């Protein structure tokens, strides 16, 4: 299953074997074959994007 989160700061999504992060014109792609690890990375990035939008900075 693929996931996607997008807000005014950026976008993170999963694809089979990958996690993609887009911030403005920058793109970062991680190749992660383990489904659980890929989901954990996606969740951490999505939470960071939410924090950036809500509070203007990272909480961690």
C-alpha positions in Angstrom: 0.0 0.0 0.0 1.3 3.5 -0.9 0.9 6.5 1.3 1.0 10.2 0.6 1.0 13.4 2.7 1.2 16.9 1.3 1.0 20.4 2.9 2.2 23.9 2.2 5.8 22.9 3.3 6.3 19.8 1.1 5.2 16.3 0.2 6.2 12.8 1.2 5.0 9.6 -0.4 5.8 6.0 -0.6 6.1 3.9 -3.7 7.0 0.2 -4.0 10.5 0.1 -2.5 10.9 3.9 -2.1 10.2 7.0 0.0 10.1 10.3 -1.8 10.4 13.7 -0.1 9.7 17.0 -2.1 10.5 20.4 -0.6 10.2 23.3 -3.0 12.3 22.2 -6.0 14.4 19.7 -4.0 13.7 16.0 -4.1 15.1 13.2 -1.9 14.6 9.6 -2.7 15.4 6.7 -0.3 15.3 3.1 -1.5 13.9 1.0 1.3 12.8 -2.5 0.6 11.5 -3.4 4.1 7.8 -2.4 4.2 7.8 -1.7 8.0 10.9 0.4 7.9 9.6 2.3 4.8 6.3 3.1 6.8 8.3 4.3 9.8 10.4 6.7 7.7 7.3 8.0 6.0 5.5 8.6 9.3 8.5 10.4 10.8 8.8 12.7 7.7 5.1 13.4 7.6 5.1 14.4 11.3 8.0 16.7 10.7 6.2 18.3 7.8 3.1 18.8 10.1 5.3 20.4 12.8 7.0 22.7 10.3 3.6 23.9 9.0 2.0 24.3 12.4 4.9 25.6 14.5 7.4 26.9 12.0 10.1 24.5 13.3 10.8 21.0 14.3 9.7 19.9 17.7 12.3 17.1 18.0 
